[in-house]
Amino acid sequence: MGNGLNGQASKTQDGSLVLMMCNRVMSGDCLKILPAVPAASVDLVFADPPFNIGYEYDRYDDRRKKEDYLRWAEQWLEAVRRVLKPTGSFWLAIGDEYVAEHKIRLDALGWTLRNWVVWHYTFGVHCEKKFTRSHAHLLYYVVDPKRSTFNADAVRVPSARQTVYSDRRANPKGRVPDDTWVLRPQEEARCFRADSDTWYVRRVCGTFKERVDHPCQMPEAVLERIVQACTNPGDLVLDPFAGSGTTLVVAKRLGRRFLGIELSENYAEQVRRRLEGVEADRSTRSRRGSNVAETE
Ligand SMILES: C[S@@+](CC[C@H](N)C(=O)[O-])C[C@H]1O[C@@H](n2cnc3c(N)ncnc32)[C@H](O)[C@@H]1O
């Protein structure tokens, strides 16, 4: 298990007080660690598992037989289901290859699909014999739509009525974003070309300050929207495939508690170092403001 422990008390669904180890990343297999997490204790799970498309991770083999990969998906989904609160939310990042199979398995858990978000980026690996991919899927489920958290005001973006048409009927607070997410230059200037209005890398740029040594690091901006919308300060955020630790970094900055699990001790150690440099910011908006823009 990792170091930098910071155990905190957390109440479970049945009201009993348990010692929950949180605000840390644990190194190991999530299937082995998740059973130690109290049932119904987590407010938000963000899962970005390996896509089984041959990425080069240092410990995990991303070229598994389809049946093996999907059996494993069922196991970790079941383990995640046990720890999610009845008021909880679940997000899955997944590629084209297995999104349909995961959707069927998520529906079978009895959860409710709230959004099938398409995160659009450009400049993926260029293809000549088919069209170049420029999106990933973010499936947003809740256990109970009547009891789940959705902080609309925390994620509003300026509407076209406001910015383009100067329409006085526009809600001055802006609008809740669409389900296609595009990062635009005004939000992340360092990741855009001068002549483009679209996020141009499929992962965080090599020169970007937040970049660490991991093959598929998620941009913090994507996680900021998810954490802000689906949790409140003090809530517990779990990432069973922590990778470079983006979810945990964002959770910490936004004043949420967090628990990460990462198979690779090497990656987990990088996450610990990355977390050390993060200060909690308890304001409702992130330091970058509304950072994933809607398409107009
Ligand atoms: C797609 S990456 C996650 C990237 C992460 N969202 C980020 O922003 O950096 C998937 C991660 O899952 C880890 N992993 C694979 N199998 C695992 C397991 N059984 N338990 C925990 N982590 C695992 C891999 O080592 C890899 O770092």
The ligand as an SDF file (V2000), in Angstrom:
LIG
                    3D

 27 29  0  0  0  0  0  0  0  0999 V2000
   -6.7400    4.9660  -18.8150 C   0  0  0  0  0  0  0  0  0  0  0  0
   -5.6060    4.9500  -17.4890 S   0  0  0  0  0  0  0  0  0  0  0  0
   -6.2910    6.1100  -16.3580 C   0  0  0  0  0  0  0  0  0  0  0  0
   -5.8960    7.5050  -16.6870 C   0  0  0  0  0  0  0  0  0  0  0  0
   -6.3950    8.5150  -15.6820 C   0  0  0  0  0  0  0  0  0  0  0  0
   -7.8110    8.7990  -15.8490 N   0  0  0  0  0  0  0  0  0  0  0  0
   -5.6100    9.8150  -15.7870 C   0  0  0  0  0  0  0  0  0  0  0  0
   -6.1990   10.8840  -15.9840 O   0  0  0  0  0  0  0  0  0  0  0  0
   -4.4110    9.7630  -15.6920 O   0  0  0  0  0  0  0  0  0  0  0  0
   -5.9440    3.4090  -16.7300 C   0  0  0  0  0  0  0  0  0  0  0  0
   -5.0720    3.0870  -15.5220 C   0  0  0  0  0  0  0  0  0  0  0  0
   -5.6060    1.9190  -14.8660 O   0  0  0  0  0  0  0  0  0  0  0  0
   -4.5280    1.2270  -14.2760 C   0  0  0  0  0  0  0  0  0  0  0  0
   -5.0220   -0.1320  -13.9710 N   0  0  0  0  0  0  0  0  0  0  0  0
   -5.1250   -1.1870  -14.8000 C   0  0  0  0  0  0  0  0  0  0  0  0
   -5.6520   -2.2530  -14.1560 N   0  0  0  0  0  0  0  0  0  0  0  0
   -5.9030   -1.8560  -12.8860 C   0  0  0  0  0  0  0  0  0  0  0  0
   -6.4300   -2.4920  -11.7380 C   0  0  0  0  0  0  0  0  0  0  0  0
   -6.8400   -3.7740  -11.7930 N   0  0  0  0  0  0  0  0  0  0  0  0
   -6.5340   -1.8030  -10.5950 N   0  0  0  0  0  0  0  0  0  0  0  0
   -6.1410   -0.4990  -10.5530 C   0  0  0  0  0  0  0  0  0  0  0  0
   -5.5970    0.1640  -11.6030 N   0  0  0  0  0  0  0  0  0  0  0  0
   -5.4900   -0.5040  -12.7690 C   0  0  0  0  0  0  0  0  0  0  0  0
   -3.4200    1.3180  -15.3200 C   0  0  0  0  0  0  0  0  0  0  0  0
   -2.1420    1.1090  -14.7450 O   0  0  0  0  0  0  0  0  0  0  0  0
   -3.6120    2.7570  -15.8410 C   0  0  0  0  0  0  0  0  0  0  0  0
   -2.7490    3.6550  -15.1750 O   0  0  0  0  0  0  0  0  0  0  0  0
  1  2  1  0
  2  3  1  0
  2 10  1  0
  3  4  1  0
  4  5  1  0
  5  6  1  0
  5  7  1  0
  7  8  2  0
  7  9  1  0
 10 11  1  0
 11 12  1  0
 11 26  1  0
 12 13  1  0
 13 14  1  0
 13 24  1  0
 14 15  1  0
 14 23  1  0
 15 16  2  0
 16 17  1  0
 17 18  1  0
 17 23  2  0
 18 19  1  0
 18 20  2  0
 20 21  1  0
 21 22  2  0
 22 23  1  0
 24 25  1  0
 24 26  1  0
 26 27  1  0
M  CHG  2   2   1   9  -1
M  END
$$$$
